[in-house]
Amino acid sequence: MTSIISKQWLLARMYETDLVIVDCRFVMGQPEAGRIAYEEEHIPGAIYFDLEKDLSNRVTEHGGRHPLPDMENFRRTLERVGINNDIRVIAYDDQGGAMASRLWWLLQYIGHSTTYVMNEGFTNWKQAGYPLTDKQPIRIPQSFTPHIQHDMVVSMEEVRTSSIEHTSLLIDSREPNRYLGLEEPIDPVAGHIPSAINRFWKDLKLDNGSWKSTIELQDHFKDIPKEQEIIVYCGSGVTACPNILGLVKSGYTRVKLYAGSWSDWISYSGNPTAMGDEEDREEAY
């Protein structure tokens, strides 16, 4: 089964007892908007995970704007809503899959592999005339045993080494203008990590909002060798996750997340920053 499932697939299975649907809608800068939207209407049976309360840790001096959650707290969150090691989890959002992909990545990281992202998102589900409700389900708590995949994430020091020695390929998932340093609407410093190339995460999607097919994704990443170790980052470790999902779906196996991402990188005063396009710079040589 693919890591991305269709709304039709979910419609046919939404009441199966070994499946948990998670609404991950979240609007950056409007932290309550996702929960409010969930309480108004959601896919029947869906529970709600908040990006900043459930899928992130508190912000400190380092670690970025959305640090990874404490894994013991995250385990308890999963258990509280009835997610055990065997349950299937279907995540959706209304943000192009960014927040749902964050949950997908976190569950892979904690050792839960049967996790999927719904294609197209909530608005498309609603426009199709599929069932909606405002009722919040009662979930029976379950037991979850973590098997943390430590090699899925890298530290700032490892990123610094890769940037200098080119031991891994760094991929920046942000909008091109943020990567190039032409604008920075969120973080206090513009630019990117030196040696990183840009692969904007929204380029994984078609104009209608659906994910590209596996063949189209493979073509999107065709210039990156399959044996290459890849470190993906974004502004805060959220929109890097769709790129990781796309890479994994395309057959890449050595893909890691720099969880703190750009907002962590610039929190260390000694870290260098770069402007412009690294790939253009390489071609010039």
Buried (B, 14 or more C-beta within 10 A) or exposed (E): EEBBBBBEBBBEBBEEEEBBBBBBBBBBEEEEBBBEBBEEBBBBBBBBBBBBBBBBBEBEEEBBBBBBBEBEEBBEBBBBBBBBBEBBBBBBBBBBBBBBBBBBBBBBBBBBEBBBBBBBBBEBBBEEEBEBEEEEBEBEEBEBEBEEEEEBBBEBEBBBBBBEEEEBBBBBBBBBBBBBBEEBEBBEEBBBBBBBBBBBBBBBBEEEBBBBEBEEBBEBBEEBEEEEBBBBBBBBBBBBBBBBBBBBBBEBEBBBBBBBBBBBBBBEEEBEBBEEBBEEEEEEE
